[in-house]
Amino acid sequence: MSFSLNLSLSDLLLLLPEIFLTCWLCVVITIDFVSPRLPKERLAYLSVGGLLATLGCLAWFDMNQVSGTLFGNMFVLDRMAIFFKIFILGSTILVILASIEYVDRFTLFRGEYYALVVMSALGMMFMASANDLLSVFVSLEFSTLGFYILVSYLRDDLASNEAGLKFFILGVFAAGLFAYGISLVYGETGKLVFSDMTSAPATPGLIIGFLLIFAALGFKIGAVPFHSWIPDTYHGAPTPVTAFLSIAPKGAALAILLRIFIVALGTFKPTWIYLLVAVSIVSMTYGNIVAIAQRNIKRLLAYSGIAQIGNVLIGLAAGTKMGNDAILFYLLAYLFANIGAFAVVIAVSQAIGRDEIEDYRGLGRRSPFLAFSMLLFLLSLAGVPPLAGFVGKLYIFIAAIKEGLYTLITVGLINIVISMYYYLIVVKQMYINEPIDPSPISISGPMKAVIYVGLAGTLAIGIYPQPFTDWVVAATLMFANFVTPAAAVTPPSLLIGG
Amino acid sequence: MGEYALLYILFAPFAGALALIFVSNRQPLLVRGIAASAAFVSLAASLYIFYGYDTVQGGFQFVQKFAWSKELGIALYLGVDGIGTPLVLASSILLFAGIFVSWHIKDRAKEFYIWLLILAAATIGVFMSLDLFFLYFFYEMSVIPMYLLLGMWGSHTKKYLEMTDPEGLKQRDSVGFIFNFGSNSKEYAAMKLVLFLSAFAVAALMGILLIYKFSGLNTFDILVLREQANLMNIPVLGTTLDKIIWVLVFFGFASIAPIWPLHSWSPVGHAAAPAATSMLHAGVLMKLGHFSIIRVAFEILPETTRELMPIAAVLCMFSIIYGGFVAFYAKDTKYVIGYSSSSHMGYVFLGMAALNYISLSGAVIYMFAHAMATGMLFAMAGWVYDQTHTRDIPSLGGLSNKMPFISGCFIVGCMASIGMPGTVNFVAEIMIVVGSWNKYPLQVIVAMLGIVLTLAYLFKMMRGLFYGPMNQKYSHAHDAVGTVDRLPLLMMITISIGFGIFPMHLYDVVRSGVDPLIARITHVVPVAESNEGLRSVKGAAATTDHLAIPMVSNTPITQVSEAPRGGQE
């Protein structure tokens, strides 16, 4: 392995979004220090401006197919990395817009809040580009650091502190597992870059190493059995942070999972498919069944998020190019529906001050717009046509059935029905039950913008998905070389899930 | 303009719903006007395709195809054949009638019309989809509006409030809806309907995905799949794949039909729904089941259909008798009509099971006829409920003094439902009976008993509602006098009797769709050499005998039936 640190100007171009965002972050913090009287929402718009500029730059990269690697393959900028960076930046922008009102609840450090959100986003952008185990580790910890602070931002709130502590302890534990996994893998193969590991023999040390790495990443995406931090953390954290936590890190961690499972471990598909099938089935079923018993909307969305990750893992278990496309597509659908749902939760809790499902009584009368938006977001999460979630789920199922994962699809289909129940319970509260306090709920401008973006995305992807499928298909093109022709490796069997 | 007719039918209600979003509830006339005009566009275009359908040419007409997703092999592929055309017409008639039946809705009228239009448009979408994906898409899309329509504008069954704790609102909202909703609340009905239908819909989706996978054609196009998919003789789990797919598809879609053991969501749902929703629900939503079975199972797996359709022949007896008896003893007007619908859907299954030209045509015409008859009955039950706020038959009575027009129409509705000569139901029933007699004499006898039962419970209900001593509590009830109130009933009566007296065009249209299908199903593939194969050959011979029955003189159809896959497109 040889590192070359001779960066040319054209190499720096690949890092331009990150470099720009870092500078912008410094500008935001400095402005906050220099003029403490400045209304904090200006800082929010300033951050959004920087993020938008970065987004534009990435879009330009995507259109001109800029790609390349840096630092001896540690950092890769391919179209999938660009996709995930756009995904992360998009969710960051929406989260910042959704938190402008909420930030008033923080007693201290309101300005730093935006800087921390942008810093986490920066870390996740590096995650999307990480191409070897070390850079994965560093960027993962970099992005999580911001989240540890953000989760416990409500200093006087016991739940928020508890959430932060829980997240921190389990997060550090996961980081430890990750580091141990890296050391095992490096010890066995002598390699760190994913694409160099393709021919490594399956020694016990390597298997345990990758299992540990999977556990750490499973912690990030919240798959069962690594989910235990999710409900409490989602519940206690400030709601915009919950929204952020439920979308962006999942995307970034999935980018790494895709690189590990498809690029590094593509040849071991017959082995790891059982792991993914098992985790996927358990995540979907556990998430959906436990969500039924929830009375708090944030916890409900937390468990629904666990179940959604189970769905995503179906696509990963398929292990084909189409499976990868389906994952990316599903994430897009999930982004719009989830950020929208959380935006409604924030708007309602601004007006009512609580997040219990009961508090949604009669929302259909108090604010038809919020209720209708929430209805569409929840139905999209449940997978009802003509919304994005339905196409996403079907895309994943089609990718999986081509690989003959019948058990997995059956469980996935049954879970759609289970999930419909608890989503409809919220719908029932909003529309069927009459409000106790019929006063209308007002929504701030930025919040409306977030909800409109969510609605537009949810409907557009569901009604005409072609542009989005084109995008995700192009984004995973570089995987075509690594994807195993699974049908040749494992003969399709109707009895076994794999 | 003509070739885009299907797009008008499908998208006019969607456009109407979209337009309604931007209208305020404070302008009730504008709201209703938009809804009615959207429905009218749909109705006019449906009439155009119904009378413009070329029965000599047959096959799928008014075809529209737009690529939707290249990667997944999905296209928005619309087209109607002789089976879809009358059902599209029935849907748009009932939508149009439903708008007027619910003219007096005060609470959130705009939202009501939005969901009603979406429900109807999704239903229509199923009837014209030639792509499995979109068939499922619209099918599932039609389920969710039902939840909101039932939940927001529906009504609890009697004594609901007595059964639940007056301060127990909280308890009912918690988990475990079976125990806490109160099983006669509208919330229970709505949730049961959605979960039940979704659960079986995903079974059908599994069947569709298996068809997609094992055809290996990378397409959901029904026309391609039925010509090229070879799903026969793939051994799996001790049986063959085609049987598994067939069972998944059949029971998945039969749950909405509803066939006997899967019917329990339906009467509860009917009872809780507002009148216009019940009309659409019983009138066309239930037919989605039969139609989807015909479109998916009959078209793509004809040989398996021939082998396994006796399942339906057995279950339909239970549907007819069970539904009939429960309807006889039910005390709630909407339960009576609801169970009567699920009983009558047994006839359709009988007609489908016999698998010959006459009986299947009868089944399709019956779907159309039943839509009109049950639409009338539900509209009138809704009117009575609006006036008296009860659906409890024993507490009503003597209403014919107060509402002579409604009670007169009710007699016509009952006659149509029973199948009196002169209504289109008669034509359909007689065709089912004649067509299935050779193959399933027992079932035909049961169906006859079912007609007697229908007579019994409908007359019992009619007597209970409109004759006998009147409860003075309901002396304020008044008749449907306005044009708006009378229009939907008169429209449905006219259509029911009109097609009863002049059924020829309807019959021609249906035959042009049924003939190529039956020819495909009864066309014996010589490859089958097992015992089962031989049996099916005999069955096929028995069914093809009916070709000779000169039911109604009809020259163009015999031409089509001679060419098995009657010139599609």
Interface residues (C-beta under 8 A of the other chain):
Chain A: I292 A293 R295 M322 D325 E358 G364 P368 L379 V384 P385 P386 F390 V391 L394 Y395 F397 I398 I401 K402 G404 I409 T410 L413 I414 I416 V417 M420 Y421 L424 I425 V427 K428 Q429 Y431 I432 N433 Y464 P465 Q466 T469 V473 L494 L495
Chain B: A67 W68 S69 K70 E71 L72 R108 E111 F133 Y136 F137 F138 E140 M141 I144 Y147 L148 G151 M152 L169 K170 D173 S174 V175 F177 K186 E187 A190 M191 V194 L195 S198 A199 V202 A203 L205 M206 L209 L210 Y212 K213 V236 L237
